[in-house]
Amino acid sequence: MTVPNQLSISQASKLIAQEQLTTTELVESCLEHIGQREPLLKAWVTVDRQQALETAGLLDKELEQNGPRSPLHGIPVGVKDIYYTKGLKTTACSKIYKDFVPDYDATSVKKLKRSGAVILGKTVTTEFATGDPPPTINPWNRSHTPGGSSSGSAVAIADHMVLGAMGSQTGGSIIRPSSYNGIVGL
């Protein structure tokens, strides 16, 4: 079998539903790869290792008892650092909000959690999803930009740190980093 973090969402979803891969194995594979590559690529603001592993364990038990919640059951995802995520620092990559921790989830994050996705953490964006380039590095060529504003999300997917990630699109903020990093963005 392919290394779990290198599976597509559909491949991983099928293996999880068939109980040939656990959510815990998949999350551990992603976290291990993040540990190896994050110092170089700088795709993440926050990685919530403990919560991701706890959620994975709960989802594995739930799968045994009730089957998958949805095709996203057990799929590790990153969330762009502009989306409120309850209990997890949400900085918009700005010094102004460097310690801000929301007490509720954005609707999109709530829906991901409800579907059984595992939030691994918050991905880098340009400050307030606009303006200056982020510290994130293009995984294919260090001298090329990763694009913005959903830089961390695109790099995390392109480098197999995570199977999917949220971005936001105002003026090319998903499609530009997706194309610069060789992935699909919607």
LINQUICOR-V639998 format. One record per run of one state. SS is the DSSP state (~ for helix, > for strand, _ for the rest). FROM is the first residue (numbers start at 1). LEN is the number of residues. Records with the same first field share a line. If there is no record, write none. Layout:
SS->FROM-LEN  FROM-LEN
//
This chain:
_->1-3  7-2  18-5  42-2  48-1  67-9  81-4  86-2  90-5  98-3  102-5  116-2  124-3  130-21  159-5  167-8  181-6
~->4-3  9-9  23-19  49-18  95-3  107-9  127-3  151-8  175-6
>->44-4  76-5  85-1  88-2  101-1  118-6  164-3
//
